[in-house]
Amino acid sequence: MIILHNHPSGDPTPSKADIQMTKQLDEISKSLGVVLHDHLIIARGSEYSFKSEGLL
């Protein structure tokens, strides 16, 4: 599974809530036998990958 959302502000840096929710989704998906491959945050002309940044 890959999840994504956007930050209309233009800054793709994840908030504390984004990080916490991603950790919770990763735990839940593992308990269901589903792999959370990445969480992407899309912003104006840039993106943030939790996997690339070592958070997944």
Secondary structure as a PSIPRED ss2 file (coil, helix, strand):
# PSIPRED VFORMAT (PSIPRED V4.0)

   1 M C   1.000  0.000  0.000
   2 I E   0.000  0.000  1.000
   3 I E   0.000  0.000  1.000
   4 L E   0.000  0.000  1.000
   5 H E   0.000  0.000  1.000
   6 N E   0.000  0.000  1.000
   7 H C   1.000  0.000  0.000
   8 P C   1.000  0.000  0.000
   9 S C   1.000  0.000  0.000
  10 G C   1.000  0.000  0.000
  11 D C   1.000  0.000  0.000
  12 P C   1.000  0.000  0.000
  13 T C   1.000  0.000  0.000
  14 P C   1.000  0.000  0.000
  15 S C   1.000  0.000  0.000
  16 K H   0.000  1.000  0.000
  17 A H   0.000  1.000  0.000
  18 D H   0.000  1.000  0.000
  19 I H   0.000  1.000  0.000
  20 Q H   0.000  1.000  0.000
  21 M H   0.000  1.000  0.000
  22 T H   0.000  1.000  0.000
  23 K H   0.000  1.000  0.000
  24 Q H   0.000  1.000  0.000
  25 L H   0.000  1.000  0.000
  26 D H   0.000  1.000  0.000
  27 E H   0.000  1.000  0.000
  28 I H   0.000  1.000  0.000
  29 S H   0.000  1.000  0.000
  30 K H   0.000  1.000  0.000
  31 S H   0.000  1.000  0.000
  32 L C   1.000  0.000  0.000
  33 G C   1.000  0.000  0.000
  34 V C   1.000  0.000  0.000
  35 V C   1.000  0.000  0.000
  36 L C   1.000  0.000  0.000
  37 H C   1.000  0.000  0.000
  38 D E   0.000  0.000  1.000
  39 H E   0.000  0.000  1.000
  40 L E   0.000  0.000  1.000
  41 I E   0.000  0.000  1.000
  42 I E   0.000  0.000  1.000
  43 A E   0.000  0.000  1.000
  44 R C   1.000  0.000  0.000
  45 G C   1.000  0.000  0.000
  46 S E   0.000  0.000  1.000
  47 E E   0.000  0.000  1.000
  48 Y E   0.000  0.000  1.000
  49 S E   0.000  0.000  1.000
  50 F C   1.000  0.000  0.000
  51 K C   1.000  0.000  0.000
  52 S C   1.000  0.000  0.000
  53 E C   1.000  0.000  0.000
  54 G C   1.000  0.000  0.000
  55 L C   1.000  0.000  0.000
  56 L C   1.000  0.000  0.000
